[in-house]
Every structure is written in C-alpha cells, then in structure tokens.
Amino acid sequence: MKKQPSNPDQLSFSIGRPLPVLLEEVQKSSRNRQLRKAAEQMIEALRVFELANETGLSKSVRAKVAIHEILTK
C-alpha cells in the first residue's frame, strides 16, 4: 500500500476527527482571540451548510456534492 503525502487541507482526515470537533477544540483551547472568532464563524458556516443540506436549498448537483463532502469528512 502506497503512503499518501500529508495534506494540511485534509487535517481532519489525517487525525481521524471531524471538522466540527477540531473547530470546537480551537475555539475552547486557543488563547488567540482571532483564532477563536474564526473557529466560531466556521462552526456557524457548518450549521448553514447542514440546514442547506436538510432543506435541499441548493439546486446545483456540484454544490450538493460539495456540501455533502464538507459535512461528512
């Protein structure tokens, strides 16, 4: 089996925890106010994606697939 190189864009995959969990860790443990605020904004964006996914807000198949990937990875 070939080992894939590390990709910082896929951090949640490499450490085995979903993005919302990682964002909550940053929000709770960072001393940097800007990082905490960015994590809070990203968590809110994930909620918007969840709502869009549940309600079928997007009509674009590509957007639906992208939202699904964001929420499940």
Sequence and secondary structure as in RCSB ss.txt:
>XXXX:A:sequence
MKKQPSNPDQLSFSIGRPLPVLLEEVQKSSRNRQLRKAAEQMIEALRVFELANETGLSKSVRAKVAIHEILTK
>XXXX:A:secstr
       GGGHHHHHT  HHHHHHHHHHH   HHHHHHHHHHHHHHHHHHHHHHHT    HHHHHHHHHHHH 
